[in-house]
Amino acid sequence: MKSQLTSKIIGLSQIAMFVVLMSINFSAYAQYEPQFTQYLNNEMFINPAYAGSRGFASASLLYRNQWTGIDGAPKTTTFNINAPFKYEKIGLGLSVMNDRIGVTNQTAAFVSYAYHMQVTEKGKLSFGLQGGMINVTEKLLDVVTIDPNDPEFSNNIPHKMMPNFGFGTYYHTDRFYAGVSIPRFIENKIDVQSVKVESNKISTQNFHYYAYSAYVFNAGEKIKCKPSVMIKAVQGAPVQADINFNVLFHESFWLGASYRTGSAVALTAQIQVNKQLRCGYSYDYTLTKLNNYTSGSHEITVGYDFSFDKAKVVTPRYF
């Protein structure tokens, strides 16, 4: 499929657009998973079992501008809100995402349900489910091709709504957590020529697996360190790991670095403005050949904890 696609887009005026289009599957699968550097501030989108785990209502907003300077490069916005219920045994959440890459625009909304169990004196184990809809549009007529009558690009794909659901598990204490999830189970496929939804089926070949963990330890009177790792895997692609190390100063300022295997290095910073509000920024430096065409990737996050019970917000939450 990709070799055929290459021959069809050679006529594009910029190699940047070529790179972006190569990353899009023109059979119109809706399983493209956006990439985040500050995934620790966006866990709801990755794992529904996270819902309610902070012990109070919490919301986060993230914007990512990937591969700055490349036309059609990914731009992703996510919003998450979640809260505990029933003596913190149940967590409910809502995740909304908009992702634009090339001629493709994805908007998704998912509702999450998590059940939390106290399994050790300080540790809780959660199981989560999420379900929702993905809306996909593709302006294929905007693509410049050698053959103006190419059937693969003969129609725009208007708004198409497709269902999906996911599952995850999550274990956490005050200083440690580990999670495993498959955020989306269903393979959503659109036939480009007929502009119809071709199939909505569960396909294990298309599962994106996430496994991640972090631990916080004291490194001084006013310093804490948080190493973390995330493993991402999907059939037919190399396994990718995000290896991160963050340092917290005076319970108010995080500074860190990360390495994404075979892809990028990043610097991150986050400030705890007050007990409820936090803001973060990260910069990715690309290690691939794309570095010749981009100045890097930028990501901004804002998080807010709703202090209906102010006593709960006194103790910092590191995850």
Backbone hydrogen bonds, N-H to C=O, Kabsch-Sander energy under -0.5 kcal/mol:
donor,donor_aa,acceptor,acceptor_aa,energy
5,L,1,M,-2.1
6,T,2,K,-2.1
7,S,3,S,-1.3
8,K,4,Q,-1.1
9,I,5,L,-1.1
9,I,6,T,-0.8
12,L,9,I,-1.8
18,F,14,Q,-1.4
19,V,15,I,-2.2
20,V,16,A,-2.0
21,L,17,M,-2.8
22,M,18,F,-2.0
23,S,19,V,-0.8
23,S,20,V,-0.9
24,I,21,L,-1.4
26,F,24,I,-0.8
28,A,25,N,-2.1
29,Y,25,N,-0.6
30,A,188,N,-1.6
39,Y,37,T,-1.0
41,N,38,Q,-1.7
42,N,39,Y,-1.7
45,F,42,N,-1.0
46,I,42,N,-0.7
46,I,43,E,-0.6
47,N,43,E,-3.1
50,Y,47,N,-1.6
51,A,48,P,-1.5
53,S,50,Y,-2.4
55,G,52,G,-1.1
58,S,82,N,-2.7
59,A,304,Y,-2.8
60,S,80,N,-2.6
61,L,302,V,-2.8
62,L,78,T,-2.5
63,Y,300,I,-2.6
64,R,76,T,-3.1
65,N,298,H,-3.1
66,Q,64,R,-0.7
66,Q,74,P,-2.2
68,T,296,G,-3.0
70,I,67,W,-1.9
71,D,69,G,-0.6
73,A,70,I,-1.8
75,K,100,R,-2.1
76,T,64,R,-2.4
77,T,98,N,-2.7
78,T,62,L,-2.4
79,F,96,V,-2.7
80,N,60,S,-2.5
81,I,94,L,-2.1
82,N,58,S,-2.4
83,A,92,L,-2.2
85,F,90,I,-3.3
89,K,85,F,-0.8
89,K,86,K,-1.5
90,I,85,F,-2.2
91,G,114,A,-2.7
92,L,83,A,-2.4
93,G,112,S,-2.0
94,L,81,I,-2.7
95,S,110,F,-2.8
96,V,79,F,-2.8
97,M,108,A,-2.7
98,N,77,T,-2.7
99,D,106,Q,-3.1
100,R,75,K,-2.4
101,I,104,T,-2.4
102,G,72,G,-3.0
104,T,101,I,-2.3
105,N,137,T,-2.8
106,Q,99,D,-3.2
107,T,135,N,-2.5
108,A,97,M,-2.7
109,A,133,M,-2.2
110,F,95,S,-2.8
111,V,131,G,-2.7
112,S,93,G,-2.9
113,Y,129,L,-3.0
114,A,91,G,-2.6
115,Y,127,F,-2.5
116,H,89,K,-3.2
117,M,125,L,-2.7
119,V,117,M,-0.8
119,V,123,G,-1.6
120,T,123,G,-1.8
124,K,172,H,-2.5
125,L,117,M,-2.8
126,S,170,Y,-3.2
127,F,115,Y,-1.8
128,G,168,G,-2.9
129,L,113,Y,-2.8
130,Q,166,G,-2.0
131,G,111,V,-2.0
132,G,164,N,-2.4
133,M,109,A,-1.7
134,I,162,M,-3.1
135,N,107,T,-3.8
136,V,134,I,-0.5
136,V,160,K,-2.1
137,T,105,N,-2.1
138,E,157,I,-2.0
139,K,103,V,-2.2
140,L,138,E,-1.3
142,D,139,K,-1.6
143,V,140,L,-1.6
145,T,143,V,-0.6
146,I,8,K,-0.7
150,D,147,D,-1.9
153,F,150,D,-1.6
154,S,151,P,-1.2
157,I,138,E,-3.1
160,K,136,V,-1.5
162,M,134,I,-2.3
164,N,132,G,-2.1
166,G,130,Q,-2.3
167,F,182,I,-2.0
168,G,128,G,-2.0
169,T,180,V,-2.8
170,Y,126,S,-2.1
171,Y,178,A,-2.9
172,H,124,K,-2.3
173,T,176,F,-3.0
177,Y,214,A,-2.1
178,A,171,Y,-2.3
179,G,212,Y,-2.8
180,V,169,T,-1.9
181,S,210,Y,-2.4
182,I,167,F,-2.8
185,F,165,F,-2.8
187,E,201,K,-4.4
188,N,186,I,-0.8
189,K,187,E,-0.6
189,K,199,S,-2.6
190,I,27,S,-1.0
190,I,28,A,-0.8
191,D,196,K,-2.8
192,V,190,I,-0.6
195,V,191,D,-1.5
196,K,191,D,-1.0
198,E,189,K,-2.2
198,E,196,K,-0.6
199,S,189,K,-1.8
201,K,187,E,-1.8
203,S,185,F,-1.3
206,N,203,S,-1.5
207,F,204,T,-1.1
209,Y,207,F,-0.6
209,Y,233,A,-3.2
210,Y,181,S,-2.5
211,A,231,I,-2.1
212,Y,179,G,-2.5
213,S,229,V,-2.2
214,A,177,Y,-2.0
215,Y,227,P,-1.8
216,V,175,R,-2.7
217,F,225,C,-2.3
219,A,223,I,-2.7
220,G,223,I,-0.9
224,K,248,L,-2.2
225,C,217,F,-2.9
226,K,246,N,-3.3
228,S,244,N,-2.3
229,V,213,S,-2.3
230,M,242,D,-2.2
231,I,211,A,-3.6
232,K,240,Q,-3.2
233,A,209,Y,-2.1
235,Q,207,F,-0.5
237,A,234,V,-1.7
240,Q,232,K,-2.7
242,D,230,M,-3.0
243,I,241,A,-0.6
243,I,259,Y,-2.6
244,N,228,S,-3.0
244,N,242,D,-0.5
245,F,257,A,-2.4
246,N,226,K,-1.8
247,V,255,L,-2.7
248,L,224,K,-3.7
249,F,247,V,-0.5
249,F,253,F,-2.8
250,H,222,K,-2.9
250,H,248,L,-0.5
252,S,249,F,-2.2
253,F,249,F,-1.7
254,W,270,Q,-3.5
255,L,247,V,-2.1
256,G,268,T,-2.6
257,A,245,F,-1.9
258,S,266,A,-2.3
259,Y,243,I,-2.3
260,R,264,A,-3.4
261,T,241,A,-2.3
261,T,259,Y,-0.6
263,S,260,R,-2.4
264,A,260,R,-1.6
265,V,285,Y,-2.0
266,A,258,S,-2.4
267,L,283,Y,-2.1
268,T,256,G,-2.5
269,A,281,Y,-2.5
270,Q,254,W,-2.0
271,I,279,C,-2.8
272,Q,252,S,-3.6
273,V,271,I,-1.1
273,V,277,L,-1.0
274,N,277,L,-1.5
278,R,303,G,-2.3
279,C,271,I,-2.2
280,G,301,T,-2.8
281,Y,269,A,-2.9
282,S,299,E,-2.2
283,Y,267,L,-2.4
284,D,297,S,-2.7
285,Y,265,V,-3.5
286,T,284,D,-0.6
287,L,263,S,-3.3
288,T,263,S,-0.7
291,N,288,T,-1.9
292,N,289,K,-1.9
293,Y,290,L,-2.4
294,T,290,L,-1.0
295,S,68,T,-1.7
297,S,284,D,-1.8
298,H,65,N,-2.5
299,E,282,S,-2.0
300,I,63,Y,-2.7
301,T,280,G,-2.4
302,V,61,L,-2.4
303,G,278,R,-2.8
304,Y,59,A,-2.8
305,D,276,Q,-1.8
306,F,57,A,-2.5
306,F,304,Y,-0.5
307,S,305,D,-0.6
308,F,306,F,-1.4
310,K,308,F,-0.5
312,K,309,D,-1.7
313,V,309,D,-0.6
313,V,310,K,-0.8
314,V,310,K,-0.6
314,V,311,A,-0.7
315,T,311,A,-0.5
318,Y,316,P,-0.5
